[in-house]
Amino acid sequence: MRGEYSQVHDASETDDVGADADTESATTAADLGLRPVTTSYSTYSQLDRRPTSRKEILGWLSFALGAEPFTVAAVGIYLPILLEQLAREKSVMADDHSVACQESEEVPGQPPGAPPDSESQRYCVTPALGFYVHPASFALYTFSISVFLQALVVISMSGAADRGSYRKSLLLAFSCLGGLASILFVAAVPSTYYFASFLTIVGNVSFGAVAVCGNAFLPVLVRNHPDVLAAEAGHDEREAPEESFSHMTESSTSAITVTESAPASLLQSSKLPAAAELPQRFESFPPSTVDPDALSFFEHAVNDAAAEKAAEVSNHLSGLGVACGYLSAFVVQVSGVIFVAAMGSTLLSIRLVLLGIGIWWLLFTIPTALFMRPRPGPQLHVREKDRVFVRYVTYAWKTLWHTAKEVRKLRDVVLYLTGWFILSDSATTINATSILFARTELHMSPAALAIVGIITMMFGVVGAIVFSRYVQKYLNIPPNMVIVLIVGLTTLIPAYGLFGFVTDKIGLHHPWEIYVLAAIYGLSLGGMGSVCRSVFSMLIPPGKESTFFSLYAVTDKGSSIIGPTITAMITDRTHNIRYTFYFLFILLVMAMPIFYFLDVERGKRDAQRFGEAEEEALVEREQTHI
């Protein structure tokens, strides 16, 4: 097969830089009709081909152990509570900004959950960059900004993460930055609520960058795994300098179910469908790319013993990475609940938990720094007049542009990504909105909300297994209809919240209702994580996995900017966060017909024809060059 991974990453190169043309593979150059400028994987002189050791794998797993609790516990639970509370304590009366706001009682005589019916009724607003916003909106705006900047940063740095020797340096730098940001929350007080917002942005951006760099190591580690090298050499077994750890990955992931429908070579991140059927937190998936030359190994070795062994090893390592991340997040979440409850759910207890999460992140960065090798990849050609930073950033954005152009040729891929844009945005926004609603309207304590997060995680595992293994099998429905069912289940959450406008008996007027909805949210989130990626993988032309999953991740993260912003605007306008359930309900209903009209079988046929056409065009170009 041809080197599509090399193709998409070299697609950003222009004709004015060709100093290294003699060192690039003919396939990549011919495939694009461009003069190549990078050194190929096989000829790169600084390539580290030492077998992957057990310590190196432990170092790689350590990054997931350290970083995952930040997005699951901090971003998912504690930061929305902290930001809202800090903003509320510095809020003022909307009709008189010189008067500090006290938490107002619910307006007597109003329907349950209704906002003030006149401007004379008083409510609280918080000053924010020259405007006055609802305290809950302050948290939502902060997350929107952080996601926007995260997307910009991780796309811009993806070229440096794939090429040269920057991968490990960036991983360690952003790990330290994110850990320090979490630690500094201990100094966040109402008078410094802007500082807390800034730290949230820094921490979220850092997590996204860490995920990009960490995930980019996986294909390199797989390629140099002793078992893969042995299969590549035609031997049955080869031991690394340190003991082979294949038994470790096999035994450690024996309880993890693998999604059979997902291509094993999809190594875009450690959380692809070929790994574990565990629920995917959408906050955990920033756009990421991987070393194209390392991944091209899987393409060129298809139907080979080496490719089969590489797929097996990648599944084991991916599953182990997912399991370690969830185990770490679960331990931190449970510990946080106990600690916060013991301290009476005070604001100080939340700040101390965030301090602990930051220390946890930094501690697990140490094994990553000690045990992981830089594993440099082929570097981009940089002329003397070029700036290295600008060169790599330009490379990353051109790569994304070429990816988008390829996707437009496949109608079902476009249809799927449109639906995924809406669904991902809805699911992400529901989490933050529900936490803030429970805090502001139901007055639930931080400890109680942390328990909500644990319930979501537990039912997420159940949802991943049920939807991916049993729903389609027993209902005998096509894959796209499984997604429609998942969307329908998710729609129950905002629909139930809307009942609160007509009755005070049900409709999120009691804390126990939040726990029930957390279970439903976990089931749907787990189903999305296991089924949606698997369905998308069926629509991808052979050899284009990295290219298309890059755009999949960008679509996921890019959509997460819109939902929190609109919900914040609705809250500012109505002064009642319950009204955001209308927006979320409409958004989810819009996604259902899109996935209903998705034709997976047609998409698979189109993908196959697309791949065959690309292959024929490649052969013609190669013959022309000869």
URBELGI-V825325 format. One line per field, one symbol per residue. ss: DSSP state (A for helix, B for strand, O for the rest). phi: phi as a letter, one per 20 degrees, with the letter a starting at -180 (. if undefined). Layout:
ss: ???
phi: ???
This chain:
ss: OOOAAAAAAAOOOOOOOOOOAAAOOAAAAAAAOOOOOOOOOOOOOOOOOOOBOAAAAAAAAAAAAAAAAAAAAAAAAAAAAAAAAAAAAOOBBOOBBBBBOOOOOOOOOOOOOOOOOOOOOOOBBBBBOOBBBOAAAAAAAAAAAAAAAAAAAAAAAAAAAAOOOOAAAAAAAAAAAAAAAAAAAAAOOAAAAAAAAAAAAAAAAAAAAAAAAAAAAAAAAAAOBAAAAAAAAOOOOOOOOOOOOAAAAAAAOOOOOBOOOOOOOOOOOOOOOOOBOOOOOAAAOOOOOOOAAAAAAAAAOOOOAAAAAAAAAAAAAAAAAAAAAAAAAAAAAAAAAAAAAAOOOOAAAAAAAAAAAAAAAAAAAAAAAAAOOOOOOOOOOOOOOOOAAAAAAAAAAAAAAAAAAAAOOOAAAAAAAAAAAAAAAAAAAAAAAAAAAAAAOOOOOAAAAAAAAAAAAAAAAAAAAAAAAAAAAAAOOOAAAAAAAAAAAAAAAAAAAAAAAOOOOOOOOOAAAAAAAAAAAAAAAAAAAAAAAAAAAAOOOOOOAAAAAAAAAAAAAAAAAAAAAAAAAAAAAAOOAAAAAAAAAAAAAAAAAAAAOOOAAAAAAAAAAAAAAAAAAAAAAAAAAO
phi: .eefffgffefefdfecbfdffdefffffffdmcefcdefgfdffefedfgfefffffffffffgeegffffefffcffgfffffffffdfcffebfedfedgeffffneggneegebfffebecdfblndccfgffgffffffffffffffffffeffffedmdegfffgfffffffffffffffefcgfcfffffffffffffffffffffffffgffffgefgffffffendebbefgdgfdfffffffdfeeedfffeffefdfbfceffeeedfdfffecfgbccgfffffgfffdgmdffffffffffffffffffffffffffffffffffffffemleffffffffgffffgffffffgffedeeflfdgeffcfgfeeggfffffgffffffffffffffdffffffffffgffffffffgfffffffffeeelffgfffffgfffffffffffffffeddfffeelcfgffffgfffffffffffffffffdbdecnmdcgfffffffffffgffffffeefffffffeefgndgfgffffgfffgffffefggfffffffffelbffffffffffffffffffffefdfffffffffffffffffffffffffff
